[in-house]
Amino acid sequence: GYLDEQFIQLEDLQDEANPNFVEEVVKLFYTDSARLLRKIDLALDDRPFDFEKLDDVMHQFMGSSSSIGAKRVQRKCTEFQEYSKDGNFEGCTRTFQEVKHEYATLKKKLENYFQLAKVAR
Amino acid sequence: MTGNSKNKMSALIVDDDKVVRRVHGKLLTQLGFETNAVENGQEAVDLFTSGECYDFVFMDMEMPIMDGTEATQKLREMGVKSTIVGVTSCNVEAKKQAFMEAGLYACLEKPLTRDAISSLLEQVTKK
């Protein structure tokens, strides 16, 4: 699956006071992610290469991803961090494309989920 | 516990991530806390310096401007007696050790869960 128990916890937090809590948090995640992914893209173009900066931004993105239960995205982020700790630029670049792919797939699945949820209400 | 006039426990969330602040804020509110949130350790220190106080502080470890370890140290030096709980997804033991030694009551994994907070409350109320 694309999401873990943390997503279920988000759904449990949805109540009368915040009936669209999950969608609100996911939208916040998209905005924050766009910024962080852009930062990583730019950092990968930097010369000299700064692995520490890359690792730092990826750690932030991982934190956001774990808050919504995006487990496949998180797994790819962990792979990326292993490459950045080893100073492996090629590994970082390749894995980052995979991170972006997992993120795009998750985004599409969540959009479908929220559309279905609206119809079901 | 200091609480407030409605006898609710108060919690300060200190985290640079908007998503985390929103999710943890909602979780703690649902569990009966009055919550406030700031973006980094410096803002947390400033709040306490201005006279505000909280029963609990949920402190992220890695933040810009002032990180959780430094903020915790500063709060303890100021004589703050709140239950400061570290919250982190970092798996570097040395960093977590330094964080604990700065004056944490406990260090929990991010993201926080209902079970983790209930367990924490049980421990804290026993002391």
gemmi code that builds the backbone of each chain (N, CA, C; Angstrom):
import gemmi

chains = {
    "A": [
        ("GLY", (0.825, -1.206, 0.000), (0.000, 0.000, 0.000), (0.865, 1.264, 0.000)),
        ("TYR", (0.228, 2.366, -0.292), (0.930, 3.644, -0.362), (0.939, 4.381, 0.967)),
        ("LEU", (-0.040, 4.009, 1.831), (-0.191, 4.718, 3.100), (-0.199, 3.727, 4.253)),
        ("ASP", (0.319, 4.170, 5.415), (0.333, 3.290, 6.590), (-0.680, 3.761, 7.636)),
        ("GLU", (-0.570, 3.175, 8.877), (-1.555, 3.450, 9.938), (-1.669, 4.935, 10.285)),
        ("GLN", (-0.636, 5.690, 9.980), (-0.681, 7.125, 10.299), (-1.826, 7.806, 9.553)),
        ("PHE", (-2.140, 7.344, 8.339), (-3.243, 7.922, 7.568), (-4.568, 7.634, 8.266)),
        ("ILE", (-4.670, 6.423, 8.837), (-5.880, 6.054, 9.589), (-6.001, 6.959, 10.819)),
        ("GLN", (-4.875, 7.257, 11.439), (-4.887, 8.171, 12.583), (-5.397, 9.550, 12.150)),
        ("LEU", (-5.003, 9.991, 10.973), (-5.489, 11.279, 10.453), (-7.009, 11.245, 10.297)),
        ("GLU", (-7.506, 10.129, 9.762), (-8.961, 9.992, 9.578), (-9.669, 10.014, 10.931)),
        ("ASP", (-9.035, 9.407, 11.943), (-9.612, 9.423, 13.298), (-9.661, 10.828, 13.882)),
        ("LEU", (-8.777, 11.688, 13.414), (-8.744, 13.065, 13.925), (-9.826, 13.946, 13.293)),
        ("GLN", (-10.423, 13.466, 12.220), (-11.480, 14.208, 11.542), (-12.721, 14.165, 12.430)),
        ("ASP", (-13.300, 15.319, 12.705), (-14.495, 15.352, 13.564), (-15.384, 16.513, 13.140)),
        ("GLU", (-16.415, 16.781, 13.925), (-17.361, 17.855, 13.568), (-16.677, 19.214, 13.504)),
        ("ALA", (-15.701, 19.394, 14.381), (-14.993, 20.687, 14.397), (-14.147, 20.851, 13.134)),
        ("ASN", (-13.605, 19.771, 12.620), (-12.779, 19.798, 11.402), (-13.186, 18.661, 10.478)),
        ("PRO", (-14.339, 18.790, 9.771), (-14.857, 17.689, 8.957), (-13.996, 17.378, 7.731)),
        ("ASN", (-13.118, 18.307, 7.333), (-12.255, 18.082, 6.163), (-10.786, 18.046, 6.569)),
        ("PHE", (-10.554, 17.592, 7.791), (-9.199, 17.641, 8.350), (-8.183, 16.917, 7.466)),
        ("VAL", (-8.527, 15.709, 7.015), (-7.565, 14.911, 6.242), (-7.178, 15.649, 4.961)),
        ("GLU", (-8.202, 16.149, 4.253), (-7.929, 16.850, 3.000), (-7.093, 18.113, 3.260)),
        ("GLU", (-7.392, 18.789, 4.343), (-6.672, 20.021, 4.709), (-5.193, 19.714, 4.956)),
        ("VAL", (-4.946, 18.655, 5.711), (-3.559, 18.285, 6.032), (-2.819, 17.835, 4.768)),
        ("VAL", (-3.507, 17.077, 3.938), (-2.872, 16.592, 2.700), (-2.523, 17.775, 1.787)),
        ("LYS", (-3.411, 18.768, 1.725), (-3.122, 19.960, 0.898), (-1.912, 20.711, 1.444)),
        ("LEU", (-1.825, 20.786, 2.761), (-0.678, 21.435, 3.414), (0.605, 20.672, 3.050)),
        ("PHE", (0.497, 19.357, 3.059), (1.614, 18.484, 2.695), (2.058, 18.765, 1.262)),
        ("TYR", (1.100, 18.909, 0.333), (1.445, 19.184, -1.067), (2.236, 20.491, -1.188)),
        ("THR", (1.763, 21.523, -0.499), (2.410, 22.849, -0.595), (3.830, 22.783, -0.052)),
        ("ASP", (3.952, 22.157, 1.122), (5.264, 22.040, 1.738), (6.192, 21.176, 0.895)),
        ("SER", (5.654, 20.079, 0.364), (6.455, 19.145, -0.441), (6.981, 19.804, -1.698)),
        ("ALA", (6.125, 20.585, -2.349), (6.546, 21.243, -3.599), (7.783, 22.092, -3.328)),
        ("ARG", (7.745, 22.799, -2.202), (8.863, 23.678, -1.829), (10.127, 22.861, -1.544)),
        ("LEU", (9.970, 21.769, -0.784), (11.134, 20.969, -0.385), (11.713, 20.214, -1.573)),
        ("LEU", (10.852, 19.672, -2.430), (11.339, 18.939, -3.599), (12.081, 19.881, -4.539)),
        ("ARG", (11.597, 21.114, -4.634), (12.260, 22.120, -5.477), (13.660, 22.427, -4.907)),
        ("LYS", (13.717, 22.513, -3.573), (14.994, 22.799, -2.889), (16.008, 21.689, -3.178)),
        ("ILE", (15.524, 20.441, -3.171), (16.418, 19.310, -3.433), (16.886, 19.333, -4.880)),
        ("ASP", (15.967, 19.621, -5.788), (16.304, 19.738, -7.218), (17.423, 20.763, -7.410)),
        ("LEU", (17.275, 21.917, -6.757), (18.283, 22.980, -6.885), (19.605, 22.556, -6.240)),
        ("ALA", (19.500, 21.875, -5.095), (20.716, 21.431, -4.395), (21.487, 20.411, -5.223)),
        ("LEU", (20.749, 19.598, -6.019), (21.402, 18.600, -6.875), (22.127, 19.271, -8.047)),
        ("ASP", (21.770, 20.521, -8.336), (22.447, 21.272, -9.405), (23.624, 22.085, -8.877)),
        ("ASP", (23.690, 22.208, -7.547), (24.760, 23.013, -6.927), (26.135, 22.424, -7.157)),
        ("ARG", (27.121, 23.274, -7.398), (28.517, 22.833, -7.420), (29.337, 23.819, -6.602)),
        ("PRO", (30.127, 23.415, -5.596), (30.342, 22.016, -5.206), (29.108, 21.419, -4.539)),
        ("PHE", (29.002, 20.146, -4.623), (27.858, 19.428, -4.117), (27.846, 19.413, -2.596)),
        ("ASP", (26.668, 19.666, -2.007), (26.575, 19.732, -0.546), (25.689, 18.594, -0.029)),
        ("PHE", (26.288, 17.468, 0.329), (25.517, 16.302, 0.784), (24.781, 16.571, 2.088)),
        ("GLU", (25.420, 17.388, 2.924), (24.807, 17.671, 4.230), (23.504, 18.444, 4.059)),
        ("LYS", (23.529, 19.409, 3.140), (22.336, 20.230, 2.872), (21.228, 19.348, 2.294)),
        ("LEU", (21.627, 18.476, 1.357), (20.677, 17.553, 0.729), (20.012, 16.679, 1.774)),
        ("ASP", (20.848, 16.124, 2.656), (20.363, 15.229, 3.695), (19.382, 15.959, 4.617)),
        ("ASP", (19.713, 17.189, 4.922), (18.908, 18.027, 5.807), (17.518, 18.284, 5.196)),
        ("VAL", (17.474, 18.665, 3.921), (16.189, 18.963, 3.266), (15.377, 17.678, 3.108)),
        ("MET", (16.060, 16.586, 2.772), (15.356, 15.306, 2.611), (14.776, 14.866, 3.945)),
        ("HIS", (15.503, 15.121, 5.022), (15.002, 14.784, 6.362), (13.700, 15.541, 6.659)),
        ("GLN", (13.666, 16.805, 6.246), (12.451, 17.606, 6.438), (11.288, 17.015, 5.632)),
        ("PHE", (11.561, 16.648, 4.392), (10.522, 16.087, 3.521), (10.016, 14.761, 4.094)),
        ("MET", (10.938, 13.971, 4.628), (10.576, 12.697, 5.252), (9.654, 12.902, 6.443)),
        ("GLY", (9.948, 13.939, 7.221), (9.129, 14.258, 8.393), (7.691, 14.549, 8.009)),
        ("SER", (7.533, 15.368, 6.968), (6.190, 15.693, 6.450), (5.498, 14.441, 5.935)),
        ("SER", (6.233, 13.639, 5.165), (5.666, 12.421, 4.568), (5.191, 11.456, 5.647)),
        ("SER", (5.966, 11.339, 6.711), (5.592, 10.396, 7.778), (4.348, 10.893, 8.513)),
        ("SER", (4.121, 12.193, 8.543), (2.938, 12.747, 9.221), (1.648, 12.376, 8.525)),
        ("ILE", (1.699, 12.095, 7.228), (0.458, 11.681, 6.555), (0.477, 10.187, 6.244)),
        ("GLY", (1.526, 9.480, 6.676), (1.571, 8.028, 6.491), (2.013, 7.594, 5.098)),
        ("ALA", (2.756, 8.459, 4.397), (3.187, 8.141, 3.023), (4.376, 7.187, 3.062)),
        ("LYS", (4.087, 5.879, 3.290), (5.179, 4.952, 3.591), (6.084, 4.658, 2.403)),
        ("ARG", (5.541, 4.586, 1.198), (6.409, 4.289, 0.044), (7.338, 5.474, -0.256)),
        ("VAL", (6.801, 6.689, -0.095), (7.621, 7.887, -0.295), (8.738, 7.896, 0.753)),
        ("GLN", (8.352, 7.583, 2.004), (9.337, 7.555, 3.095), (10.473, 6.569, 2.819)),
        ("ARG", (10.073, 5.379, 2.310), (11.073, 4.339, 2.039), (12.096, 4.827, 1.026)),
        ("LYS", (11.622, 5.503, -0.012), (12.521, 6.037, -1.042), (13.407, 7.130, -0.461)),
        ("CYS", (12.847, 7.938, 0.440), (13.633, 8.996, 1.095), (14.767, 8.369, 1.911)),
        ("THR", (14.480, 7.263, 2.598), (15.499, 6.576, 3.396), (16.624, 6.077, 2.491)),
        ("GLU", (16.246, 5.521, 1.326), (17.261, 5.069, 0.350), (18.142, 6.241, -0.070)),
        ("PHE", (17.494, 7.353, -0.361), (18.209, 8.568, -0.765), (19.208, 8.975, 0.311)),
        ("GLN", (18.760, 8.946, 1.576), (19.632, 9.370, 2.672), (20.843, 8.464, 2.806)),
        ("GLU", (20.647, 7.171, 2.500), (21.791, 6.246, 2.553), (22.836, 6.637, 1.518)),
        ("TYR", (22.378, 7.011, 0.322), (23.309, 7.447, -0.722), (23.984, 8.764, -0.349)),
        ("SER", (23.211, 9.682, 0.240), (23.821, 10.980, 0.565), (24.841, 10.819, 1.695)),
        ("LYS", (24.579, 9.885, 2.632), (25.552, 9.643, 3.722), (26.845, 9.042, 3.155)),
        ("ASP", (26.714, 8.249, 2.085), (27.892, 7.643, 1.444), (28.563, 8.589, 0.464)),
        ("GLY", (27.982, 9.755, 0.259), (28.547, 10.712, -0.699), (28.409, 10.238, -2.135)),
        ("ASN", (27.342, 9.482, -2.410), (27.127, 8.909, -3.742), (26.157, 9.787, -4.540)),
        ("PHE", (26.711, 10.659, -5.370), (25.912, 11.631, -6.126), (24.970, 10.945, -7.127)),
        ("GLU", (25.507, 9.933, -7.812), (24.693, 9.234, -8.826), (23.505, 8.548, -8.163)),
        ("GLY", (23.781, 7.899, -7.034), (22.721, 7.230, -6.271), (21.653, 8.221, -5.830)),
        ("CYS", (22.103, 9.399, -5.378), (21.172, 10.449, -4.932), (20.281, 10.892, -6.077)),
        ("THR", (20.909, 11.182, -7.214), (20.154, 11.690, -8.374), (19.130, 10.664, -8.833)),
        ("ARG", (19.570, 9.413, -8.932), (18.664, 8.354, -9.397), (17.505, 8.161, -8.408)),
        ("THR", (17.842, 8.061, -7.134), (16.802, 7.815, -6.116), (15.844, 8.994, -5.996)),
        ("PHE", (16.343, 10.191, -6.218), (15.474, 11.363, -6.132), (14.387, 11.317, -7.208)),
        ("GLN", (14.738, 10.812, -8.394), (13.715, 10.653, -9.445), (12.649, 9.670, -8.967)),
        ("GLU", (13.098, 8.626, -8.247), (12.156, 7.624, -7.722), (11.285, 8.230, -6.613)),
        ("VAL", (11.881, 9.093, -5.800), (11.102, 9.791, -4.750), (9.997, 10.607, -5.414)),
        ("LYS", (10.367, 11.341, -6.445), (9.380, 12.209, -7.137), (8.299, 11.363, -7.793)),
        ("HIS", (8.674, 10.224, -8.322), (7.698, 9.336, -8.958), (6.702, 8.804, -7.917)),
        ("GLU", (7.223, 8.351, -6.773), (6.340, 7.845, -5.708), (5.420, 8.955, -5.202)),
        ("TYR", (5.948, 10.148, -5.074), (5.164, 11.289, -4.613), (4.039, 11.605, -5.600)),
        ("ALA", (4.366, 11.601, -6.897), (3.362, 11.905, -7.930), (2.271, 10.837, -7.951)),
        ("THR", (2.664, 9.575, -7.774), (1.692, 8.468, -7.760), (0.771, 8.607, -6.556)),
        ("LEU", (1.365, 8.901, -5.401), (0.570, 9.073, -4.180), (-0.412, 10.223, -4.342)),
        ("LYS", (0.048, 11.310, -4.916), (-0.797, 12.498, -5.095), (-2.023, 12.140, -5.944)),
        ("LYS", (-1.799, 11.395, -6.995), (-2.886, 10.987, -7.889), (-3.884, 10.104, -7.129)),
        ("LYS", (-3.352, 9.148, -6.369), (-4.218, 8.219, -5.619), (-5.038, 8.987, -4.574)),
        ("LEU", (-4.421, 9.950, -3.919), (-5.139, 10.735, -2.903), (-6.212, 11.604, -3.553)),
        ("GLU", (-5.922, 12.140, -4.721), (-6.931, 12.948, -5.436), (-8.148, 12.084, -5.754)),
        ("ASN", (-7.906, 10.861, -6.214), (-9.013, 9.933, -6.494), (-9.785, 9.613, -5.227)),
        ("TYR", (-9.046, 9.378, -4.145), (-9.656, 9.057, -2.848), (-10.592, 10.171, -2.392)),
        ("PHE", (-10.136, 11.405, -2.472), (-10.955, 12.520, -1.999), (-12.162, 12.748, -2.917)),
        ("GLN", (-11.996, 12.505, -4.197), (-13.134, 12.635, -5.121), (-14.207, 11.605, -4.788)),
        ("LEU", (-13.760, 10.370, -4.540), (-14.698, 9.299, -4.189), (-15.373, 9.596, -2.857)),
        ("ALA", (-14.587, 10.106, -1.907), (-15.125, 10.415, -0.570), (-16.220, 11.469, -0.671)),
        ("LYS", (-16.057, 12.440, -1.571), (-17.066, 13.505, -1.743), (-18.347, 12.909, -2.316)),
        ("VAL", (-18.193, 12.014, -3.280), (-19.358, 11.379, -3.917), (-20.117, 10.517, -2.904)),
        ("ALA", (-19.350, 9.848, -2.026), (-19.947, 8.925, -1.054), (-20.726, 9.643, 0.030)),
        ("ARG", (-20.472, 10.948, 0.256), (-21.135, 11.656, 1.368), (-22.618, 11.920, 1.113)),
    ],
    "B": [
        ("MET", (0.894, 20.454, 37.932), (0.413, 20.919, 36.628), (-0.157, 22.324, 36.781)),
        ("THR", (0.169, 23.200, 35.828), (-0.345, 24.569, 35.938), (-1.761, 24.659, 35.369)),
        ("GLY", (-1.959, 24.062, 34.167), (-3.292, 24.074, 33.540), (-3.808, 25.468, 33.321)),
        ("ASN", (-5.111, 25.623, 33.219), (-5.708, 26.947, 33.075), (-7.043, 26.920, 33.791)),
        ("SER", (-7.869, 27.969, 33.626), (-9.094, 28.065, 34.408), (-10.047, 26.919, 34.112)),
        ("LYS", (-9.917, 26.298, 32.903), (-10.844, 25.215, 32.602), (-10.233, 23.876, 33.025)),
        ("ASN", (-9.113, 23.897, 33.747), (-8.427, 22.692, 34.185), (-7.963, 21.785, 33.054)),
        ("LYS", (-7.749, 22.338, 31.920), (-7.183, 21.558, 30.821), (-5.680, 21.682, 30.934)),
        ("MET", (-4.971, 20.608, 30.547), (-3.519, 20.694, 30.483), (-3.139, 21.483, 29.234)),
        ("SER", (-2.023, 22.181, 29.339), (-1.599, 22.995, 28.201), (-0.363, 22.383, 27.554)),
        ("ALA", (-0.294, 22.484, 26.233), (0.841, 21.910, 25.504), (1.354, 22.896, 24.459)),
        ("LEU", (2.661, 23.009, 24.392), (3.288, 23.821, 23.353), (3.972, 22.878, 22.368)),
        ("ILE", (3.626, 23.021, 21.088), (4.239, 22.206, 20.040), (5.324, 23.053, 19.390)),
        ("VAL", (6.542, 22.513, 19.357), (7.656, 23.260, 18.769), (8.188, 22.441, 17.593)),
        ("ASP", (7.883, 22.879, 16.383), (8.284, 22.119, 15.191), (8.294, 23.034, 13.984)),
        ("ASP", (9.321, 22.877, 13.135), (9.418, 23.754, 11.958), (8.526, 23.275, 10.808)),
        ("ASP", (7.932, 22.094, 10.940), (7.112, 21.539, 9.857), (5.628, 21.844, 10.080)),
        ("LYS", (5.040, 22.554, 9.097), (3.631, 22.958, 9.197), (2.696, 21.763, 9.356)),
        ("VAL", (2.963, 20.710, 8.577), (2.100, 19.521, 8.594), (2.145, 18.887, 9.980)),
        ("VAL", (3.334, 18.753, 10.518), (3.501, 18.167, 11.859), (2.786, 19.021, 12.903)),
        ("ARG", (2.940, 20.331, 12.832), (2.273, 21.221, 13.812), (0.758, 21.030, 13.737)),
        ("ARG", (0.224, 20.917, 12.544), (-1.236, 20.777, 12.373), (-1.724, 19.442, 12.923)),
        ("VAL", (-1.015, 18.375, 12.558), (-1.435, 17.031, 12.973), (-1.274, 16.854, 14.479)),
        ("HIS", (-0.120, 17.226, 15.008), (0.088, 17.091, 16.452), (-0.851, 18.012, 17.231)),
        ("GLY", (-1.101, 19.191, 16.690), (-2.018, 20.130, 17.344), (-3.410, 19.543, 17.468)),
        ("LYS", (-3.886, 18.951, 16.389), (-5.236, 18.360, 16.388), (-5.295, 17.164, 17.343)),
        ("LEU", (-4.269, 16.335, 17.306), (-4.215, 15.146, 18.167), (-4.272, 15.562, 19.634)),
        ("LEU", (-3.458, 16.515, 20.002), (-3.403, 16.942, 21.401), (-4.702, 17.639, 21.816)),
        ("THR", (-5.305, 18.395, 20.922), (-6.587, 19.056, 21.221), (-7.653, 18.002, 21.479)),
        ("GLN", (-7.684, 16.994, 20.625), (-8.672, 15.918, 20.803), (-8.450, 15.160, 22.098)),
        ("LEU", (-7.197, 15.103, 22.548), (-6.900, 14.398, 23.801), (-7.113, 15.302, 25.016)),
        ("GLY", (-7.607, 16.508, 24.766), (-8.015, 17.368, 25.874), (-7.045, 18.461, 26.253)),
        ("PHE", (-5.998, 18.659, 25.457), (-5.038, 19.716, 25.762), (-5.485, 21.040, 25.150)),
        ("GLU", (-5.037, 22.137, 25.800), (-5.094, 23.463, 25.157), (-3.746, 23.593, 24.478)),
        ("THR", (-3.744, 23.878, 23.180), (-2.453, 23.843, 22.502), (-2.060, 25.183, 21.880)),
        ("ASN", (-0.765, 25.333, 21.725), (-0.194, 26.449, 20.996), (0.977, 25.858, 20.212)),
        ("ALA", (1.411, 26.531, 19.161), (2.497, 25.981, 18.355), (3.433, 27.084, 17.886)),
        ("VAL", (4.725, 26.772, 17.868), (5.726, 27.704, 17.343), (6.660, 26.945, 16.402)),
        ("GLU", (7.457, 27.712, 15.637), (8.224, 27.094, 14.552), (9.645, 26.686, 14.889)),
        ("ASN", (10.181, 27.164, 15.996), (11.559, 26.803, 16.324), (11.837, 27.028, 17.798)),
        ("GLY", (12.996, 26.579, 18.243), (13.361, 26.663, 19.646), (13.408, 28.088, 20.176)),
        ("GLN", (13.871, 29.017, 19.344), (13.960, 30.417, 19.796), (12.588, 30.972, 20.154)),
        ("GLU", (11.589, 30.663, 19.327), (10.223, 31.146, 19.597), (9.689, 30.533, 20.891)),
        ("ALA", (10.050, 29.274, 21.143), (9.611, 28.615, 22.380), (10.225, 29.317, 23.591)),
        ("VAL", (11.519, 29.578, 23.509), (12.216, 30.267, 24.605), (11.604, 31.659, 24.821)),
        ("ASP", (11.334, 32.359, 23.719), (10.749, 33.707, 23.809), (9.397, 33.679, 24.521)),
        ("LEU", (8.591, 32.662, 24.247), (7.273, 32.546, 24.886), (7.425, 32.423, 26.391)),
        ("PHE", (8.316, 31.533, 26.819), (8.529, 31.340, 28.257), (9.125, 32.595, 28.888)),
        ("THR", (10.026, 33.246, 28.169), (10.633, 34.487, 28.680), (9.573, 35.557, 28.887)),
        ("SER", (8.547, 35.562, 28.009), (7.496, 36.581, 28.113), (6.500, 36.272, 29.224)),
        ("GLY", (6.686, 35.114, 29.894), (5.820, 34.796, 31.027), (4.804, 33.718, 30.776)),
        ("GLU", (4.719, 33.236, 29.548), (3.774, 32.140, 29.283), (4.350, 30.852, 29.852)),
        ("CYS", (3.457, 29.932, 30.218), (3.973, 28.629, 30.630), (3.026, 27.522, 30.198)),
        ("TYR", (3.583, 26.365, 30.039), (2.848, 25.215, 29.532), (3.168, 23.994, 30.384)),
        ("ASP", (2.170, 23.129, 30.563), (2.417, 21.888, 31.297), (3.363, 20.986, 30.511)),
        ("PHE", (3.134, 20.922, 29.207), (3.942, 20.064, 28.336), (4.523, 20.870, 27.181)),
        ("VAL", (5.739, 20.489, 26.789), (6.334, 21.052, 25.575), (6.734, 19.859, 24.715)),
        ("PHE", (6.207, 19.809, 23.498), (6.578, 18.742, 22.558), (7.582, 19.336, 21.587)),
        ("MET", (8.847, 18.983, 21.795), (9.974, 19.676, 21.136), (10.600, 18.833, 20.032)),
        ("ASP", (10.549, 19.337, 18.820), (11.244, 18.692, 17.705), (12.745, 18.843, 17.928)),
        ("MET", (13.532, 17.911, 17.411), (14.971, 17.991, 17.622), (15.645, 18.924, 16.617)),
        ("GLU", (15.344, 18.723, 15.340), (16.060, 19.463, 14.300), (15.216, 20.600, 13.749)),
        ("MET", (15.631, 21.820, 14.055), (14.903, 23.014, 13.594), (15.918, 24.100, 13.268)),
        ("PRO", (15.570, 24.996, 12.355), (16.474, 26.111, 12.076), (16.436, 27.142, 13.208)),
        ("ILE", (17.354, 28.054, 13.208), (17.473, 29.171, 14.160), (17.899, 28.676, 15.545)),
        ("MET", (17.075, 27.842, 16.175), (17.503, 27.197, 17.422), (16.905, 25.794, 17.457)),
        ("ASP", (17.769, 24.780, 17.587), (17.249, 23.407, 17.556), (16.699, 22.998, 18.916)),
        ("GLY", (16.139, 21.792, 18.962), (15.466, 21.324, 20.168), (16.404, 21.133, 21.345)),
        ("THR", (17.611, 20.648, 21.053), (18.578, 20.405, 22.127), (18.947, 21.719, 22.814)),
        ("GLU", (19.265, 22.728, 22.019), (19.643, 24.026, 22.589), (18.466, 24.671, 23.316)),
        ("ALA", (17.273, 24.583, 22.718), (16.094, 25.202, 23.338), (15.783, 24.548, 24.681)),
        ("THR", (15.894, 23.214, 24.723), (15.623, 22.488, 25.970), (16.615, 22.913, 27.051)),
        ("GLN", (17.886, 23.007, 26.650), (18.935, 23.426, 27.592), (18.613, 24.809, 28.162)),
        ("LYS", (18.262, 25.737, 27.260), (17.976, 27.118, 27.661), (16.766, 27.155, 28.595)),
        ("LEU", (15.722, 26.402, 28.266), (14.519, 26.403, 29.111), (14.850, 25.883, 30.506)),
        ("ARG", (15.666, 24.841, 30.591), (16.031, 24.295, 31.902), (16.896, 25.290, 32.674)),
        ("GLU", (17.782, 25.980, 31.968), (18.617, 26.998, 32.616), (17.761, 28.136, 33.167)),
        ("MET", (16.645, 28.391, 32.499), (15.714, 29.442, 32.935), (14.880, 28.974, 34.123)),
        ("GLY", (14.979, 27.687, 34.465), (14.200, 27.150, 35.581), (12.830, 26.640, 35.180)),
        ("VAL", (12.605, 26.430, 33.876), (11.302, 25.932, 33.412), (11.118, 24.484, 33.866)),
        ("LYS", (9.972, 24.240, 34.511), (9.712, 22.913, 35.082), (8.723, 22.101, 34.242)),
        ("SER", (8.326, 22.618, 33.103), (7.375, 21.894, 32.241), (7.918, 20.524, 31.884)),
        ("THR", (7.017, 19.613, 31.545), (7.434, 18.302, 31.046), (7.798, 18.496, 29.580)),
        ("ILE", (9.096, 18.466, 29.303), (9.551, 18.679, 27.921), (9.791, 17.306, 27.299)),
        ("VAL", (9.078, 17.043, 26.229), (9.162, 15.746, 25.558), (9.768, 15.958, 24.175)),
        ("GLY", (10.847, 15.262, 23.899), (11.451, 15.344, 22.574), (10.624, 14.544, 21.581)),
        ("VAL", (10.536, 15.041, 20.351), (9.797, 14.342, 19.306), (10.700, 14.327, 18.082)),
        ("THR", (11.100, 13.138, 17.639), (12.032, 13.106, 16.518), (11.941, 11.823, 15.714)),
        ("SER", (12.299, 11.927, 14.423), (12.396, 10.734, 13.587), (13.874, 10.419, 13.327)),
        ("CYS", (14.764, 11.143, 13.995), (16.204, 10.943, 13.828), (16.601, 9.615, 14.458)),
        ("ASN", (17.475, 8.865, 13.783), (17.890, 7.583, 14.363), (19.380, 7.572, 14.732)),
        ("VAL", (19.972, 8.758, 14.897), (21.369, 8.845, 15.321), (21.386, 8.890, 16.847)),
        ("GLU", (21.825, 7.777, 17.463), (21.759, 7.640, 18.920), (22.474, 8.747, 19.670)),
        ("ALA", (23.645, 9.136, 19.176), (24.430, 10.178, 19.860), (23.649, 11.492, 19.941)),
        ("LYS", (22.940, 11.833, 18.842), (22.160, 13.086, 18.828), (20.988, 12.978, 19.805)),
        ("LYS", (20.346, 11.810, 19.831), (19.190, 11.618, 20.720), (19.640, 11.636, 22.178)),
        ("GLN", (20.817, 11.078, 22.426), (21.377, 11.071, 23.778), (21.614, 12.500, 24.252)),
        ("ALA", (22.220, 13.301, 23.383), (22.502, 14.708, 23.721), (21.194, 15.465, 23.966)),
        ("PHE", (20.178, 15.134, 23.189), (18.852, 15.756, 23.318), (18.274, 15.426, 24.698)),
        ("MET", (18.326, 14.152, 25.071), (17.827, 13.714, 26.393), (18.579, 14.434, 27.503)),
        ("GLU", (19.907, 14.491, 27.368), (20.746, 15.088, 28.418), (20.525, 16.586, 28.567)),
        ("ALA", (19.952, 17.212, 27.549), (19.654, 18.654, 27.621), (18.537, 18.931, 28.636)),
        ("GLY", (17.773, 17.865, 28.988), (16.739, 18.065, 30.002), (15.364, 17.549, 29.644)),
        ("LEU", (15.300, 16.591, 28.720), (14.000, 16.036, 28.359), (13.486, 15.090, 29.428)),
        ("TYR", (12.156, 14.998, 29.505), (11.536, 13.974, 30.345), (11.575, 12.642, 29.599)),
        ("ALA", (11.319, 12.699, 28.283), (11.313, 11.495, 27.440), (11.500, 11.926, 25.993)),
        ("CYS", (11.809, 10.960, 25.142), (11.915, 11.254, 23.715), (11.023, 10.280, 22.957)),
        ("LEU", (10.100, 10.813, 22.192), (9.149, 9.960, 21.462), (9.403, 10.028, 19.969)),
        ("GLU", (8.916, 8.986, 19.287), (9.106, 8.955, 17.839), (8.045, 9.787, 17.142)),
        ("LYS", (8.452, 10.414, 16.051), (7.541, 11.210, 15.241), (6.981, 10.320, 14.126)),
        ("PRO", (5.698, 10.373, 13.768), (4.696, 11.275, 14.356), (4.131, 10.708, 15.669)),
        ("LEU", (3.643, 11.592, 16.527), (3.043, 11.180, 17.790), (1.763, 10.400, 17.515)),
        ("THR", (1.461, 9.460, 18.402), (0.218, 8.691, 18.283), (-0.566, 8.841, 19.590)),
        ("ARG", (-1.857, 8.495, 19.522), (-2.698, 8.533, 20.728), (-2.091, 7.667, 21.830)),
        ("ASP", (-1.668, 6.465, 21.438), (-1.124, 5.507, 22.414), (0.111, 6.059, 23.101)),
        ("ALA", (0.989, 6.682, 22.310), (2.235, 7.227, 22.871), (1.925, 8.328, 23.875)),
        ("ILE", (0.958, 9.187, 23.557), (0.615, 10.292, 24.457), (-0.098, 9.764, 25.705)),
        ("SER", (-0.989, 8.794, 25.524), (-1.695, 8.214, 26.690), (-0.698, 7.571, 27.638)),
        ("SER", (0.251, 6.866, 27.070), (1.282, 6.203, 27.872), (2.128, 7.242, 28.608)),
        ("LEU", (2.457, 8.308, 27.920), (3.236, 9.398, 28.517), (2.484, 10.009, 29.690)),
        ("LEU", (1.199, 10.295, 29.489), (0.377, 10.910, 30.545), (0.307, 10.011, 31.771)),
        ("GLU", (0.201, 8.704, 31.509), (0.142, 7.728, 32.609), (1.417, 7.790, 33.446)),
        ("GLN", (2.557, 7.852, 32.747), (3.852, 7.903, 33.430), (3.991, 9.186, 34.227)),
        ("VAL", (3.609, 10.295, 33.590), (3.785, 11.614, 34.207), (2.899, 11.757, 35.434)),
        ("THR", (1.671, 11.263, 35.364), (0.765, 11.416, 36.507), (1.158, 10.502, 37.666)),
        ("LYS", (1.962, 9.472, 37.373), (2.418, 8.579, 38.457), (3.449, 9.276, 39.343)),
        ("LYS", (4.240, 10.227, 38.724), (5.376, 10.824, 39.467), (4.953, 11.836, 40.532)),
    ],
}
model = gemmi.Model(1)
for chain_id, residues in chains.items():
    chain = gemmi.Chain(chain_id)
    for i, (resn, *xyz) in enumerate(residues, 1):
        res = gemmi.Residue()
        res.name, res.seqid = resn, gemmi.SeqId(i, " ")
        for name, pos in zip(("N", "CA", "C"), xyz):
            atom = gemmi.Atom()
            atom.name, atom.element = name, gemmi.Element(name[0])
            atom.pos, atom.b_iso = gemmi.Position(*pos), 0.0
            res.add_atom(atom)
        chain.add_residue(res)
    model.add_chain(chain)
structure = gemmi.Structure()
structure.add_model(model)
structure.setup_entities()
